[in-house]
Structure formats: C-alpha cells, structure tokens
Amino acid sequence: MKAGRSRGWSAAGALAVLAIVSVAGALAPVGASAVDSDLKHAFAFRVEASNGYSITALAANERADGRGEVVMFVNRRNEGAIYVAPAVLTATSVEADLGALGEISLDVIPSGREKKIRSGCGGEPETTTIEPQRFRGNFEFHGEEGYTDAVTEAPRDYTQFFLWLVCDGVGGGETTGADLPGARLKLHAHSGPDRLELQANKNRPQARSRFGVEVREERGKMRIFRSTSLWAGAEAFQYDPLLRTATLDPPAPFSGEARFSRGATVADRWSGNLTVDLPGRSNVPLTRAGTRATLIHSKSF
C-alpha cells in the first residue's frame, strides 16, 4: 500500500491554535521563560453564559502603551466560536470594546496569595505557582442571532488555562492510500477575508461518518472563528468504491444535502443545497460558488 500520513484534525482545536497565536506570549508567566518574555500583562478568566455555553477569555499585551488583544472561547459541547478583539491592558485593568457584541471593563485585583496548579496534560504533569487574580467591573457579551448571552460583574480567575495551552496535542490522525476502503471529502472556500472548510471522514462504507466545519471571518477589527463537529450514521456520507461520486446528507445542525461528481466540470463537481448552523451564524451555505471539493481514500484514527 502506498500511503501517506497527515496530522489529525479537530474543528475546535484547529481554530483554537489559530486564535491564540496572537497571545502566545501569555504562556510565559507560568513557564521558565518568564524572565526573557517581552510580555507586559496577561490575564485569563471564565464566565458562564446562557444556553449551555461557557466563555474562557485570555487577554495579553507586549506593548508599553497597553494595546493588546483579548481572545474569547465561547464553547458548548462540540461547537463554539472564538472572538479575537483589540484590548488595552494595564497591571490593574482590562478594557475591550466588542461593539454590538458587548464590552469588557474590568479591574484586576491581585489576591496577595500563591497557589500551586498542575496542568491537565498526560504524561508528566507540570506544576507551577501563580498568584490568583480577582476581577471586578463589567463583562458583557451578546452572541449574534441570540445564541448566547453573558453579563457579570465578577468573572472567575482562570489563570491555569495558560498552563493547559502548552500541553502536547492529543488526537487522531489520518492515513491515505488508494487501496484503503475509507474516504475523506474536504471542502474549501475563500471569499475576501472569509474562509470556510468542511471535512467528512469514514473508514469504510458502513462505518460511522465524522463531520467538522470551520468558518473564519473578519468583522472590522474583530476576527471570528466558528466551528461544529459531530458523528453521524453511515448514510450521512456515502460514496462508490472508486470515489467517482459521493453524497453528504448529515443531520442537524446541517440541513439539505450535497453531491460530489468527479466526472462533472470543475464548476459542477460539487452541487446541492447543504447548509449548516454555526454559533452566531445560521444557514451557512456549503455549496456556494467557488467552493473546491476533493475526495480521496483515507483512514482516520
């Protein structure tokens, strides 16, 4: 078998990695490199939101004028959205204007005590000592289309999240090869600053189907990443043994269906009325013009 291996994918995980690049320096306060870091301030806190969502916020800056970014992970089970917005930080405050979505205006109050925390990583857990913070002021977030809301005057300190971010990635992978019975269908669309990706996997025709969708947007000064993933039955992703055709008919939050036809022209190779509802953005079309679809033999693990 001639096969190739590729890194495993996870909708939420992939977006999280992209979003935290801009605040990667925030890991320094809990690591050995803190002395060498240019980071000025870094804070993390957590807020419970409506409809089963929770919000973890990371804020950091490396500039003397206080300008930095806040990254908010809004999650519920296998779906979520990540918002990256400008913020201003000092040793005692975090300020961010989220526009129509809300605002962050918090005082940061050191607790005056030390606390040992351990990472949730596998293998040898890492332990470090931190000074917990208290946050007081106003945190307000209103998700688009009303998917969640959160308002509080006292978010909970979540500094240990910085430590968990340095855990080695844990997850699956993928092998590809022409004699494998499984298949992977992948979509990619790029329109201006917006990007859309969908991936469907199954290891044999009668196996369960795995779906993941990621959408990346820019709205003014804010970057938004939305994702969802799910397992479905074998009928949700079907294909012929030679991968000439395939159909997708996944359950909610998807609706409609789509078809891949290798023998069609490039413009007609991917067709149908398949859409997906993502946190804060419903009825996202997955068969719009300019969408590129590929179908190969694979095995995921």
C-alpha positions in Angstrom: 0.0 0.0 0.0 1.3 3.4 -0.9 0.1 5.6 1.8 0.7 9.0 3.4 0.1 10.2 6.9 -1.3 13.6 7.9 -1.9 15.3 11.1 -5.3 14.7 12.7 -7.9 17.5 12.6 -10.4 18.8 15.1 -12.6 21.8 14.3 -12.4 23.4 17.7 -8.8 22.5 18.2 -7.6 23.9 14.9 -9.4 27.2 15.4 -8.1 27.5 18.9 -4.5 27.2 17.8 -5.0 29.9 15.2 -6.7 32.2 17.6 -4.1 32.0 20.4 -1.1 32.7 18.2 -1.5 36.4 18.8 -1.4 35.9 22.6 1.2 33.1 22.6 3.4 35.2 24.8 0.8 34.9 27.6 2.2 31.4 28.3 5.4 33.0 29.7 4.1 33.9 33.1 3.7 30.2 34.0 6.8 29.0 32.3 10.6 29.1 32.8 11.0 31.7 30.1 9.0 34.4 32.0 12.2 36.5 32.6 13.0 36.6 28.9 9.5 37.4 27.7 8.5 40.8 26.4 5.0 40.3 27.7 3.7 43.1 29.8 0.4 41.7 31.2 -1.6 38.5 30.8 -4.9 37.6 32.4 -7.4 34.7 32.0 -10.9 34.4 33.3 -14.1 32.4 32.8 -17.8 33.3 32.6 -20.9 31.0 32.4 -23.2 32.0 29.6 -26.8 31.1 28.6 -27.9 28.1 26.6 -25.2 25.9 28.0 -22.2 27.9 26.7 -19.2 28.9 28.7 -16.7 31.7 27.9 -13.0 31.5 28.6 -11.2 34.8 27.9 -7.5 35.3 27.6 -6.0 38.9 27.4 -2.4 39.8 26.9 -0.1 42.6 25.5 3.5 43.1 24.8 3.4 46.9 24.2 4.3 49.7 26.6 1.2 51.6 25.6 -1.0 48.8 26.8 -2.5 47.8 23.5 -3.0 44.0 23.1 -5.8 41.5 22.3 -8.4 39.5 24.1 -9.4 36.0 22.8 -12.8 34.7 23.9 -13.5 31.0 23.5 -17.3 30.5 23.6 -17.9 26.8 23.8 -20.7 24.2 24.2 -20.0 20.5 23.7 -18.8 20.0 20.1 -19.4 23.6 18.9 -18.2 27.0 19.6 -16.9 30.4 18.4 -13.7 32.3 19.1 -13.5 36.1 19.0 -10.2 37.9 18.8 -10.5 41.7 19.5 -8.3 44.6 20.4 -7.9 45.3 24.1 -6.0 47.7 26.4 -4.3 46.2 29.5 -2.5 47.6 32.5 -1.4 45.8 35.6 -4.8 46.6 37.1 -7.3 46.6 34.3 -8.6 45.0 31.1 -10.6 47.1 28.6 -12.1 45.9 25.3 -14.9 47.4 23.1 -16.7 44.5 21.4 -19.1 46.7 19.5 -22.6 45.3 19.2 -21.4 42.2 21.0 -20.7 43.9 24.3 -17.8 45.1 26.3 -15.1 44.2 28.8 -14.2 46.8 31.5 -12.6 45.0 34.5 -10.4 46.0 37.4 -7.7 43.3 38.2 -7.1 42.8 41.9 -4.2 40.6 43.0 -5.2 38.2 45.7 -1.9 38.5 47.6 -1.5 34.8 47.9 0.1 32.0 46.0 -1.5 28.9 44.6 0.1 25.8 43.0 -1.6 24.5 39.9 -0.9 21.4 37.7 -1.5 21.0 34.0 -4.2 18.7 32.7 -1.6 17.2 30.3 -0.9 13.5 30.1 2.5 12.1 31.0 4.4 14.1 33.5 2.1 16.9 34.7 3.7 20.3 35.0 3.3 22.3 38.2 3.8 26.0 38.7 3.0 28.7 41.3 0.7 31.5 40.4 -1.0 34.4 42.2 -4.7 34.2 41.6 -6.5 37.4 40.5 -9.9 38.8 41.2 -11.9 40.6 38.5 -14.5 43.3 39.2 -16.3 45.6 36.8 -18.4 44.7 33.8 -18.2 41.8 31.4 -21.0 41.8 28.8 -21.3 39.5 25.7 -24.3 39.1 23.4 -23.8 36.4 20.7 -25.0 37.1 17.2 -28.5 35.9 16.5 -29.1 35.4 20.2 -27.2 32.1 20.5 -25.8 33.0 24.0 -25.6 35.9 26.5 -23.4 36.6 29.5 -23.3 39.5 31.9 -21.4 39.6 35.1 -19.5 41.9 37.4 -17.1 39.3 38.7 -15.6 36.8 36.2 -13.8 33.9 37.8 -10.0 33.8 37.6 -8.8 31.0 35.2 -5.0 31.5 35.1 -4.4 27.8 35.0 -5.7 27.8 31.4 -2.4 29.3 30.3 -0.7 26.2 31.6 -3.0 23.8 29.8 -2.4 25.6 26.5 1.2 24.2 26.4 0.0 20.6 26.6 1.1 18.5 23.7 -1.7 17.9 21.2 -3.7 14.8 21.8 -5.9 13.5 19.0 -6.1 11.4 15.9 -4.5 11.3 12.6 -5.1 10.1 9.1 -3.6 7.7 6.6 -4.3 8.0 2.9 -3.8 5.4 0.2 -5.6 4.2 -2.9 -6.4 0.7 -1.5 -8.0 1.9 1.7 -11.8 1.3 2.0 -12.5 4.6 3.7 -12.8 8.1 2.3 -12.3 11.8 3.1 -14.3 14.6 1.4 -12.9 18.0 2.0 -14.3 21.5 1.0 -12.5 24.8 0.9 -14.0 28.2 0.0 -12.3 31.6 0.3 -14.2 34.9 -0.3 -12.4 38.0 0.7 -11.4 37.8 4.4 -13.8 34.9 5.0 -12.8 31.2 4.8 -14.9 28.0 5.0 -13.7 24.4 5.4 -15.7 21.2 5.8 -14.3 17.7 6.2 -16.2 14.4 6.2 -14.5 11.1 7.1 -15.4 7.5 7.4 -13.2 4.4 7.5 -15.3 2.0 5.4 -18.7 2.3 3.6 -20.8 1.0 6.5 -18.9 2.9 9.3 -20.0 6.0 11.1 -19.4 9.4 9.5 -17.5 12.2 11.1 -18.1 15.8 10.1 -16.3 19.1 11.0 -16.9 22.6 9.8 -14.8 25.7 10.3 -15.6 29.3 9.3 -13.2 32.2 9.7 -14.3 35.8 9.4 -13.1 39.3 9.8 -15.6 41.9 11.0 -13.9 45.3 11.4 -11.1 44.9 13.9 -12.5 41.6 15.2 -11.6 38.1 13.9 -14.2 35.4 14.5 -13.8 31.6 14.2 -16.8 29.4 14.3 -16.9 25.6 14.3 -19.0 22.5 14.9 -18.3 18.8 14.7 -20.4 15.6 15.0 -20.6 11.9 14.4 -23.5 10.5 12.3 -24.6 7.3 10.8 -23.2 5.6 7.7 -25.9 7.0 5.5 -24.8 10.6 6.2 -21.7 10.2 3.9 -21.9 7.7 1.1 -19.5 7.1 -1.8 -18.8 4.5 -4.5 -15.7 2.2 -4.2 -13.8 4.1 -7.0 -14.7 7.5 -5.5 -16.3 8.8 -8.6 -19.3 10.1 -6.7 -20.2 10.9 -3.1 -23.2 12.3 -1.2 -23.5 14.2 2.1 -26.7 14.2 4.0 -25.8 14.9 7.6 -28.2 15.6 10.5 -28.7 18.9 12.4 -27.1 21.3 12.7 -26.8 20.6 8.9 -29.8 20.7 6.5 -30.1 19.8 2.9 -27.7 17.6 1.0 -24.8 17.8 -1.5 -23.2 15.7 -4.2 -19.7 15.2 -5.4 -19.3 14.1 -9.1 -15.7 13.6 -10.3 -16.8 13.4 -13.9 -18.5 16.8 -14.0 -16.9 20.1 -14.9 -15.0 21.8 -12.1 -17.8 24.3 -11.7 -20.4 21.5 -11.4 -18.3 18.9 -9.4 -19.8 20.0 -6.1 -23.6 20.8 -6.0 -26.7 20.8 -3.8 -28.3 22.8 -1.1 -26.4 21.8 2.0 -26.2 24.4 4.8 -25.1 24.4 8.4 -26.0 26.4 11.5 -23.0 27.6 13.5 -22.9 29.5 16.8 -23.9 33.1 15.8 -24.4 32.3 12.1 -27.2 30.2 10.8 -27.8 28.8 7.3 -24.2 29.0 6.2 -24.2 27.7 2.5 -21.8 24.8 1.9 -22.3 24.5 -1.9 -21.8 28.2 -2.9 -19.9 29.2 -6.0 -16.1 29.0 -5.7 -16.2 26.0 -3.3 -13.5 23.5 -4.1 -14.1 19.8 -3.2 -11.7 16.9 -3.1 -12.4 13.2 -2.4 -9.6 10.7 -1.6 -9.3 7.3 0.1 -8.3 7.5 3.7 -8.4 6.0 7.2 -8.7 8.2 10.3 -7.7 7.2 13.8 
